[in-house]
């Protein structure tokens, strides 16, 4: 695997990197959703103080890329002969 610089990406960057919609990404992170994926990277809070959390969140790009690479083996297409 190539060395990827660690960078925090926000929601639009996450959508662009994964190719998934905002609602699908929300489902992947929601334990009550049938599409919940425990392996999906956790978001990190970017603002706020103890007791007063801010609203800005992001994801580490290297964790998202690792998650995407782990999905390669789950492809459902038939091999070409």
N, C-alpha and C positions, 0 to 999 in steps of 0.2 A: 504494500500500500504506500502511496505517496505521502510525503509530509504535507499536511494541510495547516496553514496558519490558523490559530484559534481566533475566531471572530464571533461576536454576538450578532445574530440576525433578528430582525423584528418580524411581525406577522406577514407583511407583504413579501419579504425575502424568503420566509419559510414556504409560503405558497409557491413562489417562483422556483425555489430549489427542489421541492418535492413534486410539483406539478399537481398538487391536491388543492381542493377548494377549502375555504375557511370553515365551512360546516363539516367537511370530512375530517379536517385536522382537529376540530373540537370533539368530534365523536371518538377519535383515536385516543384522546386524553380524558374522556369522561368514563369513569368506572361503571356508570349505569347504562352506557350505550352497548349494543350488541357488537359494535365495531371497535370497542376498547382494545387497545394494544399496550400491555404492560411494558413492552420493550421500547415504546416510543420515548424519545428524550424528554426529560422534564424541562419545563420552562423555568427561567430564573428571574427573580424580581430585580429590576434595574433602578428603582427609585423607592423612597420611603425610609422610615426610621422604625426602630423597635416600637411596637404597639400601634404604629400608624403606617400600614403598608401603602405604597404607591401603586399606581395602576400600570405603569410601564413594565412590560415583560419582554423577554427575548429567549432565544435558544442558542446554544453553542453550535456553530456551524459544523465543527468536526464530529460532534455527536450525531447530528442529523445525517451527515454523509455516511457515518458508520452504520446507522440504522438503515439507510437506503441500500448500502452494500449487503447487509444481512438479508435483505428481501430478495436478492437475486435468485437464490435457490428455491423460492416459492412460486416461481413462474408457472403458469398453468398451460402454456402452449405446448404443442406436441413437437418433439425434435424433428428436424428436417432430415430426410433419408436420401 
